[in-house]
Amino acid sequence: MPGIIKISIALLIIQLLFSGCKKGEDDPLISFRTRKARVVGNWTMKEGKIYSSNTLGDITTISNTQIHENTYDGETEQFNAGVSVGTSTFTGTRHTTFKFERNGNFKSEQTFGTGTTILTGTWNFTNGVGKHKNKEQIVITKLSVNYNGSSSASAGNKPYYTYNIKELRNKKIVLVAESSENQNAYQERIYNEEYSFEQ
């Protein structure tokens, strides 16, 4: 009996020690690497989706709702747009990479068709904001953007992207962003993103 008690106490201690590792809803229960160590590295997007809707006028009238949907499978992007005046679609090849450096530098590169966008900036975790836990979110600040050789620079600390970390493993990260807005009684905007990256 004392042996069972000792084992139970040991398991409880281990659970308490590693309970802080699980931040995102799909995080592993236990990880022996810090969250920063798991984020740092080169990542390639394997799949993703963007959904946005903008309801104009009476929010109960579906004909006034503009819906945009993008889906990615790591190679191909499919875009669908539905509006009150009609619909449009296009398909193209996209390749996206993120690089998180240990010193806080960030770089992303996106190639879509014949266009390449390179963004440089900085990244860090949030220190627990609102309902979010410490290191559950990543904030990216933009310093420069280069599109096919044409560059622009930014200064300051205004966040460019803020992602919730839904899942963080040694070789996989899932980033999500969600927002909704009611500008007045007759308009609603919803925006959702989710991207899965692998090393």
BAFI-3210 file (N, C-alpha, C; in Angstrom, 3 decimals, decimal comma, padded with zeros to 6 digits):
// residues 199
n [1|2|3|4|5|6|7|8|9|10|11|12|13|14|15|16|17|18|19|20|21|22|23|24|25|26|27|28|29|30|31|32|33|34|35|36|37|38|39|40|41|42|43|44|45|46|47|48|49|50|51|52|53|54|55|56|57|58|59|60|61|62|63|64|65|66|67|68|69|70|71|72|73|74|75|76|77|78|79|80|81|82|83|84|85|86|87|88|89|90|91|92|93|94|95|96|97|98|99|100|101|102|103|104|105|106|107|108|109|110|111|112|113|114|115|116|117|118|119|120|121|122|123|124|125|126|127|128|129|130|131|132|133|134|135|136|137|138|139|140|141|142|143|144|145|146|147|148|149|150|151|152|153|154|155|156|157|158|159|160|161|162|163|164|165|166|167|168|169|170|171|172|173|174|175|176|177|178|179|180|181|182|183|184|185|186|187|188|189|190|191|192|193|194|195|196|197|198|199]
n.u [000,810|001,913|003,730|002,091|000,989|003,272|003,931|001,644|001,866|004,256|003,497|001,566|003,142|004,762|002,780|001,966|004,330|004,588|002,261|002,194|003,187|001,305|-000,354|-001,771|-004,842|-004,450|-001,939|000,826|000,576|002,828|006,062|009,539|010,994|011,378|008,860|009,827|012,069|010,785|009,461|011,452|013,136|013,022|010,115|007,635|004,676|002,046|-000,689|-003,662|-006,256|-008,466|-011,179|-013,597|-016,255|-018,493|-021,124|-023,509|-025,819|-029,022|-028,467|-029,751|-030,247|-029,128|-028,218|-026,798|-024,369|-020,921|-018,639|-015,484|-013,212|-010,231|-008,171|-005,423|-003,078|-000,464|000,805|-001,017|-003,282|-006,648|-009,112|-012,199|-014,874|-017,885|-020,471|-023,114|-023,486|-022,483|-020,109|-016,629|-013,647|-010,294|-007,284|-004,038|-000,440|001,147|003,773|004,883|006,965|008,079|010,429|011,601|013,789|016,130|017,044|014,955|014,437|012,525|011,390|009,547|008,608|006,820|005,709|003,753|002,416|004,107|005,075|006,990|007,062|008,887|009,142|010,524|011,112|010,316|009,714|007,759|006,527|003,295|002,639|000,560|-002,489|-005,574|-007,894|-006,028|-003,289|000,057|002,548|000,912|000,286|001,692|003,346|004,045|006,125|006,441|009,283|010,387|009,320|009,610|008,737|009,108|011,564|010,966|011,034|009,874|009,979|009,452|008,859|008,897|006,705|004,306|002,037|002,029|001,113|-000,880|-001,016|-002,809|-001,486|-002,423|-001,523|001,549|004,340|007,395|008,028|005,911|003,589|000,614|-001,117|-003,531|-005,961|-008,558|-011,405|-014,157|-016,645|-019,023|-020,127|-022,284|-025,825|-026,503|-024,472|-021,972|-018,822|-016,678|-013,733|-011,489|-008,563|-006,373|-003,385|-001,168|002,061|005,155|008,378]
n.v [-001,220|001,344|001,683|002,138|004,572|006,200|006,104|007,315|009,885|010,691|010,702|012,727|014,938|015,078|015,655|018,193|019,596|019,648|020,741|023,338|023,234|022,752|024,861|025,726|024,479|022,049|021,264|019,089|017,047|016,771|018,143|018,133|020,200|023,744|026,262|028,315|027,089|025,203|026,792|028,242|028,184|026,997|027,068|025,530|026,161|023,876|023,513|025,541|027,953|030,612|032,521|034,929|037,145|039,720|041,458|043,534|046,161|044,918|042,331|039,935|039,431|037,465|037,960|040,262|039,649|039,398|036,942|035,552|033,000|031,301|028,550|026,415|023,939|023,532|023,712|024,660|027,354|028,023|030,283|031,637|033,779|035,144|037,313|039,763|040,444|038,421|035,695|034,764|032,967|031,728|029,931|029,201|028,720|028,601|029,229|029,199|030,299|030,527|031,990|031,783|033,258|032,688|035,031|036,763|037,787|037,790|036,271|036,046|034,385|034,511|033,040|033,562|032,601|034,524|036,326|037,355|037,837|039,144|039,401|041,036|041,189|041,296|038,968|037,750|036,219|036,797|038,031|036,755|037,819|039,197|036,614|034,824|032,564|032,855|033,035|031,904|033,190|034,570|037,469|039,422|041,860|044,169|045,089|045,453|045,148|043,385|043,243|041,532|042,852|045,500|047,633|048,423|050,135|049,897|051,372|051,373|049,807|048,605|045,932|043,559|041,040|038,953|035,915|033,159|030,327|027,345|024,741|023,316|021,632|019,653|019,551|020,739|023,384|025,151|027,948|030,392|032,937|034,994|037,056|039,233|041,656|044,099|046,772|048,440|048,292|047,100|045,851|043,363|041,847|039,128|037,279|034,699|032,771|029,991|028,237|025,621|024,619|022,939|021,681]
n.w [000,000|000,872|-001,234|-003,492|-002,752|-002,785|-005,519|-006,591|-005,505|-006,707|-009,430|-009,333|-008,686|-010,981|-012,878|-011,991|-012,361|-015,137|-016,050|-016,892|-019,443|-021,402|-023,328|-025,711|-027,157|-028,484|-027,737|-026,766|-023,818|-022,201|-022,541|-022,983|-023,902|-023,962|-024,660|-026,283|-027,425|-028,977|-030,832|-032,205|-035,293|-038,747|-040,663|-042,715|-044,450|-044,467|-044,686|-044,776|-043,995|-044,719|-043,699|-044,315|-043,671|-044,531|-043,592|-044,945|-044,363|-043,445|-041,262|-041,453|-044,050|-046,437|-048,997|-048,876|-047,846|-048,037|-048,809|-048,388|-049,091|-048,573|-049,267|-048,542|-049,529|-049,036|-051,450|-053,398|-053,740|-053,254|-054,043|-053,197|-053,759|-052,764|-053,453|-053,355|-055,990|-057,513|-058,088|-057,722|-058,577|-058,064|-058,706|-057,618|-057,305|-054,214|-051,914|-048,645|-046,035|-042,640|-040,427|-037,264|-035,108|-032,413|-031,214|-031,472|-033,975|-037,023|-040,051|-043,024|-046,030|-048,964|-051,880|-054,614|-057,530|-059,839|-058,077|-055,249|-051,824|-049,208|-045,819|-043,055|-039,534|-036,032|-033,343|-030,571|-027,552|-026,060|-022,776|-021,421|-022,033|-021,385|-021,583|-022,396|-021,887|-020,499|-022,956|-024,867|-027,141|-030,161|-031,174|-033,975|-035,296|-037,904|-039,865|-042,421|-045,864|-048,828|-052,127|-054,973|-055,395|-054,813|-052,088|-048,758|-045,630|-042,073|-038,843|-035,242|-032,775|-033,431|-033,526|-036,185|-036,933|-034,887|-033,411|-032,079|-030,495|-031,372|-031,465|-030,517|-031,192|-031,371|-034,120|-035,363|-035,761|-035,141|-036,041|-035,230|-035,915|-034,910|-035,270|-034,635|-035,340|-034,623|-036,154|-036,148|-035,588|-037,949|-039,307|-039,644|-039,116|-039,692|-039,174|-039,756|-039,408|-039,995|-039,798|-040,589|-039,880|-040,601|-039,631]
ca.u [000,000|002,753|004,308|001,077|000,871|004,463|003,795|000,589|002,421|005,232|002,746|000,935|004,196|005,114|001,681|002,009|005,512|004,448|000,950|002,414|003,636|000,151|-000,974|-002,762|-005,811|-003,957|-000,562|001,065|000,438|004,160|007,174|010,767|011,599|010,641|008,039|010,688|012,893|009,941|009,080|012,622|013,496|012,450|008,820|006,988|003,238|001,547|-002,087|-004,214|-007,540|-008,925|-012,602|-014,057|-017,579|-018,828|-022,557|-023,898|-027,250|-029,731|-027,643|-030,549|-030,387|-027,922|-027,749|-025,914|-023,168|-019,766|-017,872|-014,220|-012,599|-008,971|-007,669|-004,081|-002,679|000,991|001,255|-002,038|-004,269|-007,959|-009,821|-013,601|-015,536|-019,303|-021,046|-024,491|-023,543|-021,936|-019,015|-015,396|-012,702|-009,023|-006,385|-002,648|000,542|001,715|004,728|005,049|007,850|008,328|011,661|011,663|015,142|016,208|017,275|013,738|014,228|011,514|011,382|008,618|008,733|005,662|005,739|002,451|002,584|005,417|005,393|007,588|007,045|009,757|008,887|011,406|010,592|010,656|008,637|007,845|005,292|002,614|002,807|-000,775|-003,337|-006,981|-008,146|-004,955|-002,225|001,403|003,176|-000,088|000,185|002,897|003,169|005,067|006,225|007,038|010,350|010,517|008,650|010,170|007,924|009,763|012,633|010,519|011,069|009,361|010,453|008,563|009,518|007,971|006,404|002,918|001,936|001,605|000,303|-000,986|-001,572|-002,922|-000,826|-003,373|-000,762|002,985|005,124|008,776|008,122|004,630|002,949|-000,649|-001,387|-004,881|-006,367|-010,013|-011,943|-015,514|-016,897|-020,320|-019,908|-023,533|-026,884|-026,805|-023,285|-021,172|-017,636|-016,065|-012,482|-010,829|-007,413|-005,689|-002,272|-000,373|003,438|006,025|009,816]
ca.v [000,000|002,547|001,824|002,754|005,982|006,896|006,235|008,308|011,211|011,006|011,049|014,021|015,951|015,196|016,350|019,607|020,204|019,813|021,287|024,611|023,025|022,733|026,180|025,631|023,407|020,797|021,040|017,835|017,174|016,925|018,361|018,401|021,378|024,966|026,740|029,070|026,131|024,548|027,761|028,672|027,335|027,267|026,407|025,572|025,977|022,661|023,745|026,717|028,431|031,941|032,747|036,242|037,555|041,106|041,617|044,937|046,387|044,031|041,133|038,736|039,312|036,774|038,506|041,380|039,150|039,100|035,855|035,211|031,814|030,841|027,303|026,075|022,566|023,534|024,055|025,350|028,195|028,153|031,454|031,755|034,979|035,230|038,605|039,911|040,642|037,268|034,993|034,643|032,004|031,559|028,945|029,477|028,029|029,437|028,597|030,113|029,873|031,414|031,715|032,389|033,132|032,728|036,413|037,550|038,191|037,020|036,450|035,202|034,478|033,959|033,085|033,276|032,846|035,089|037,339|036,912|038,832|038,820|040,287|040,887|041,848|040,679|038,175|037,446|035,745|037,712|037,655|036,543|038,982|038,828|035,212|033,987|032,206|033,305|032,346|031,243|033,975|035,125|038,780|039,711|043,272|044,324|046,062|045,747|044,256|043,448|042,524|041,490|043,843|046,815|047,540|049,468|049,920|050,336|051,607|051,348|048,494|048,238|044,530|043,339|039,836|038,325|034,578|032,212|029,059|026,262|023,513|023,535|020,421|019,815|019,729|021,215|024,515|025,587|029,327|030,818|034,310|035,110|038,347|039,569|043,072|044,687|048,211|049,042|047,279|046,582|045,364|042,412|041,350|037,959|036,917|033,559|032,189|028,872|027,763|024,537|024,628|021,860|021,907]
ca.w [000,000|000,842|-002,571|-004,361|-002,348|-003,286|-006,970|-006,840|-005,188|-007,752|-010,642|-009,104|-008,775|-012,399|-013,555|-011,612|-012,968|-016,587|-016,424|-017,570|-020,824|-022,299|-023,445|-026,766|-026,954|-029,045|-027,317|-026,054|-022,365|-021,634|-023,460|-022,255|-024,512|-023,667|-025,775|-027,194|-028,170|-029,974|-031,871|-032,974|-036,418|-040,071|-040,795|-044,026|-044,332|-045,101|-045,026|-044,124|-044,491|-044,305|-043,954|-043,890|-044,147|-044,239|-043,827|-045,103|-044,206|-042,542|-041,120|-041,727|-045,502|-046,879|-050,277|-048,597|-047,189|-048,880|-048,202|-049,036|-048,519|-049,150|-048,717|-048,992|-049,228|-049,055|-052,798|-054,178|-053,057|-053,903|-053,518|-053,607|-053,257|-053,080|-053,095|-053,814|-057,443|-058,218|-057,437|-058,487|-058,023|-058,760|-058,124|-057,935|-056,491|-053,158|-051,012|-047,524|-044,954|-041,501|-039,688|-035,936|-034,573|-030,954|-030,767|-031,649|-035,365|-037,748|-041,499|-043,776|-047,483|-049,662|-053,345|-055,204|-058,962|-060,149|-057,074|-053,991|-050,758|-048,080|-044,680|-041,908|-038,349|-034,758|-032,770|-029,153|-026,941|-025,158|-021,375|-020,868|-022,302|-021,262|-021,237|-022,917|-020,967|-020,826|-024,093|-025,705|-028,366|-030,773|-031,803|-034,981|-035,674|-039,244|-040,057|-043,850|-046,802|-050,173|-053,102|-056,286|-055,475|-054,342|-050,634|-047,867|-044,267|-040,998|-037,561|-034,123|-032,190|-033,682|-033,966|-037,560|-036,795|-033,575|-033,591|-030,979|-030,783|-031,119|-031,251|-030,605|-030,968|-031,813|-035,567|-035,893|-035,085|-035,735|-035,642|-035,576|-035,607|-035,004|-034,860|-035,060|-035,066|-034,954|-036,248|-035,703|-035,538|-039,280|-039,996|-038,879|-039,812|-039,061|-039,858|-039,127|-040,100|-039,340|-040,614|-040,036|-040,367|-040,155|-039,840]
c.u [000,851|003,394|003,371|000,942|002,059|004,381|002,766|001,100|003,415|004,539|002,086|001,954|004,596|004,041|001,697|003,190|005,308|003,108|001,082|002,836|002,482|-000,536|-002,093|-003,656|-005,345|-002,495|-000,403|000,958|001,786|005,159|008,399|011,543|010,750|009,828|008,896|011,528|012,079|009,557|010,259|012,931|012,845|011,204|008,274|005,505|002,783|000,070|-002,591|-005,550|-007,827|-010,398|-012,942|-015,435|-017,857|-020,286|-022,916|-025,397|-027,855|-028,971|-028,432|-030,717|-029,108|-027,369|-026,806|-024,611|-022,092|-018,912|-016,636|-013,641|-011,330|-008,598|-006,322|-003,815|-001,158|001,564|000,268|-002,967|-005,535|-008,696|-011,227|-014,194|-016,988|-019,867|-022,434|-024,590|-022,965|-020,810|-017,782|-014,493|-011,375|-008,196|-004,965|-001,736|001,154|002,672|005,050|005,980|007,936|009,656|011,641|013,071|015,138|016,374|016,065|013,513|013,245|011,642|010,339|008,837|007,538|005,846|004,370|002,528|003,991|005,859|005,942|007,609|007,912|009,529|009,902|010,834|011,100|009,457|008,859|006,521|004,606|002,739|001,448|-001,621|-004,787|-007,137|-007,011|-003,867|-000,904|001,991|002,185|-000,230|001,577|002,536|004,346|004,994|006,977|008,119|010,521|009,747|009,281|009,290|008,576|010,789|012,247|010,323|010,372|009,786|009,449|009,383|008,457|007,680|004,940|002,850|001,410|000,720|000,255|-001,696|-001,718|-002,230|-001,781|-002,661|000,716|003,710|006,527|008,884|006,832|004,121|001,693|-000,980|-002,782|-005,074|-007,863|-010,438|-013,375|-015,808|-018,311|-020,150|-021,143|-024,589|-027,124|-025,579|-022,468|-020,003|-017,026|-014,829|-011,802|-009,690|-006,909|-004,635|-001,523|001,002|004,184|007,484|010,388]
c.v [001,283|002,777|002,495|004,237|006,781|007,120|007,301|009,716|011,635|011,418|012,417|015,151|016,179|015,963|017,835|020,318|020,529|020,385|022,613|024,456|023,140|024,087|026,149|024,425|022,064|020,537|019,646|018,069|017,450|017,166|018,715|019,564|022,592|025,392|027,521|028,125|025,426|025,488|028,083|027,668|027,794|026,422|026,580|025,305|024,759|022,766|024,967|027,093|029,804|032,042|034,149|036,506|038,973|041,309|043,090|045,077|045,449|042,709|039,852|038,506|038,735|037,358|039,678|040,947|038,804|038,054|035,565|033,993|031,465|029,526|026,980|024,608|022,428|023,908|024,963|026,160|028,242|029,308|031,474|032,998|034,971|036,545|038,705|040,058|039,458|036,617|034,989|033,637|032,114|030,529|029,275|028,724|028,995|028,609|029,601|029,508|030,953|031,007|032,505|032,166|033,300|034,149|037,321|038,051|037,245|037,303|035,520|035,433|033,780|034,129|032,677|033,624|033,331|036,128|036,731|038,067|038,340|039,865|039,995|041,658|041,184|039,882|037,999|036,841|036,900|037,149|037,457|037,794|038,544|037,381|034,286|033,760|032,819|032,418|031,529|031,957|034,403|036,453|039,035|041,192|043,383|045,401|046,430|044,722|044,475|042,610|042,640|042,607|045,233|046,755|048,700|049,118|050,474|050,544|051,601|049,933|048,095|046,788|044,445|042,100|039,455|036,999|033,878|030,925|027,938|024,957|023,813|022,257|020,638|020,134|020,261|022,379|024,897|026,962|029,726|032,284|034,415|036,504|038,494|040,985|043,429|046,194|049,001|047,944|046,603|046,033|044,466|041,933|040,208|037,588|035,799|033,063|030,980|028,319|026,666|024,528|023,416|022,229|020,837]
c.w [000,000|-000,518|-003,536|-004,049|-002,893|-004,789|-007,314|-006,592|-006,262|-009,044|-010,514|-009,238|-010,234|-013,159|-013,247|-012,270|-014,427|-017,010|-017,144|-019,015|-021,809|-022,260|-024,471|-026,569|-027,488|-028,704|-026,708|-024,550|-021,712|-022,760|-022,645|-022,863|-024,176|-024,884|-026,773|-028,031|-029,248|-031,105|-032,789|-034,087|-037,709|-040,264|-042,209|-043,857|-045,127|-045,458|-044,275|-044,719|-043,905|-044,645|-043,467|-044,463|-043,681|-044,610|-043,833|-044,962|-043,174|-042,451|-041,352|-043,229|-046,084|-048,171|-050,079|-047,918|-048,214|-048,157|-049,043|-048,326|-049,287|-048,489|-049,346|-048,668|-049,228|-050,399|-053,517|-053,284|-053,900|-053,242|-054,079|-052,972|-053,696|-052,581|-053,697|-055,324|-058,210|-057,443|-058,333|-057,798|-058,758|-058,000|-058,546|-056,995|-055,482|-052,301|-049,911|-046,483|-043,885|-040,884|-038,387|-035,386|-033,060|-030,433|-030,982|-033,058|-036,051|-039,242|-042,103|-045,261|-048,117|-051,160|-053,847|-056,678|-059,238|-059,113|-055,799|-053,003|-049,611|-046,993|-043,594|-040,736|-037,093|-034,256|-031,266|-028,707|-026,223|-023,745|-020,707|-021,023|-022,241|-020,820|-021,677|-021,875|-021,416|-021,926|-024,909|-027,049|-028,844|-031,439|-032,737|-035,347|-036,995|-039,240|-041,520|-044,658|-048,168|-051,084|-054,467|-056,463|-055,031|-052,828|-049,948|-046,450|-043,273|-039,736|-036,461|-033,667|-032,369|-034,167|-035,400|-037,636|-035,317|-033,773|-032,254|-031,406|-030,391|-030,796|-031,438|-030,206|-031,523|-033,298|-036,189|-035,058|-035,856|-035,157|-036,108|-035,193|-035,850|-034,573|-035,361|-034,591|-035,486|-034,959|-035,850|-035,756|-036,878|-040,017|-039,080|-039,730|-039,006|-039,873|-039,079|-040,005|-039,310|-040,295|-039,873|-040,702|-039,825|-040,426|-040,749]
res [m|p|g|i|i|k|i|s|i|a|l|l|i|i|q|l|l|f|s|g|c|k|k|g|e|d|d|p|l|i|s|f|r|t|r|k|a|r|v|v|g|n|w|t|m|k|e|g|k|i|y|s|s|n|t|l|g|d|i|t|t|i|s|n|t|q|i|h|e|n|t|y|d|g|e|t|e|q|f|n|a|g|v|s|v|g|t|s|t|f|t|g|t|r|h|t|t|f|k|f|e|r|n|g|n|f|k|s|e|q|t|f|g|t|g|t|t|i|l|t|g|t|w|n|f|t|n|g|v|g|k|h|k|n|k|e|q|i|v|i|t|k|l|s|v|n|y|n|g|s|s|s|a|s|a|g|n|k|p|y|y|t|y|n|i|k|e|l|r|n|k|k|i|v|l|v|a|e|s|s|e|n|q|n|a|y|q|e|r|i|y|n|e|e|y|s|f|e|q]
***
